[in-house]
Amino acid sequence: MDLKKSSTTKKQWDRLIAKGQTLSFKKGQVLFYEGHHPYGIFLLQSGEVKFTKQDTPCLREHFFSLPQGKVIGLKPFLEGRAYSCTCTALMDCRMLFIPKSEWK
């Protein structure tokens, strides 16, 4: 998925990013679990994450690139469906969390 195919414009992304909350995740902490519904999206600002799926390899459908970093979980969020993978911090990470309530 790329920004040109998204219905969200650069100006809208800038507004959403400005309203985000910075969160820190320690190595091994889970950002979200397979089967749970998103409460928002994450923008990976530093660190690295991994995706795992029970019994089968997980496709990297959860990444969407912006100049400010990688957005995690956008596709399930926009489609209103549960995550297909669990996302865990591989190392200490800094994220910007944009809650569902900011998507107007």
HUSUL-V104833 format. One record per helix or strand of 3 or more residues. SS is the DSSP state (@ for helix, = for strand). FROM is the first residue (numbers start at 1). TO is the last residue. If there is no record, write none. Layout:
ss = {SS SS}
from = {FROM FROM}
to = {TO TO}
This chain:
ss = {@ @ = = = = = = @ = = @}
from = {3 10 21 30 40 49 63 69 74 86 93 100}
to = {5 18 25 32 46 52 66 72 79 89 99 102}
